[in-house]
């Protein structure tokens, strides 16, 4: 029995008419023989999970740099939370869960070390610029292995369009873009409270009254607001009152946690690490341990950008120490 065919055919009776059907994928950049067990989107999900870039997310900052304690989010746990929120929404809307999950798991593969500060610095100092969604696409297309992961067009589109002005071409991709906001707003509040930066009483009452007075209630409110606004619709949305409260809470987090808090002042030190590493490797690209089977360029700035964006926090610190701190000070 060809289980892929059974799954593909079953989607026509189970999924919404607005869902992306696995059998109707626009395909891959390079044709491959179909798998008798998995749909094309299931194969994409598996390729992402087994990638080195995915494993490195466990040592990349989400918001707080090297926090004391094991319960703070990393870029990997953020990715898993986005995936679960997005799958819950996709299931409720009868969309393609496999496509949704693949996009969610791959959306941050190109993120820098040291969180958004790393992205900000790399964008500023690299003449080519930097956007983590574009880098995530470059990871799966080029950098992960010779020839890239060769993902389907729909997954690649969802990864690229999970942030920014351009919307994904599938409803599944649009679900991930909203789930990303829902996830980071809520778990960053949770981490900020755990770190003593905020308390529940500090949160703006006008938004909490709408969204809920606990982590779980806020998640529930936001997820239901997406489901109710999008059920049996050709677009993905969120009820307006909930959306405005969510974005107000997001703005509050930028003003009080992402920029102004004491832990974020430590990011200036992390910025210095990235700046020094970039200066060294862009002037000495031969020192970059890149596989010539993977690299598609000799441009020192692109090589350096790829290398630094792929670093975990601790690897970046180790390379900085190796290059710029005398050995006797490290003992």
Secondary structure, DSSP 8 states (H G I E B T S, - for coil): --HHHHHHHHHHHHS-TTS--GGG---BSS-----SSS-HHHHHHHHHHTSHHHHHGGGSBSSSTT-SSS-S-BHHHHHHHHHHHHHHHHHHTT--HHHHHHHHHHTTTT--TTHHHHHHHHHHH-TT---HHHHHHHIIIIISSTT----BHHHHHHHHTSSSS---SSHHHHHHHHHHHHHHHHHHHHHHHHTTS--GGGS-HHHHHHH-SSHHHHHHHHHHHHHHHHTT-SS----HHHHHHHHHHHHHHIIIIITTSHHHHTHHHHHHHHHHHHHHHHH-GGGS---TTT-----HHHHHHHHHHT--HHHHHHHHHHHHS-GGG--
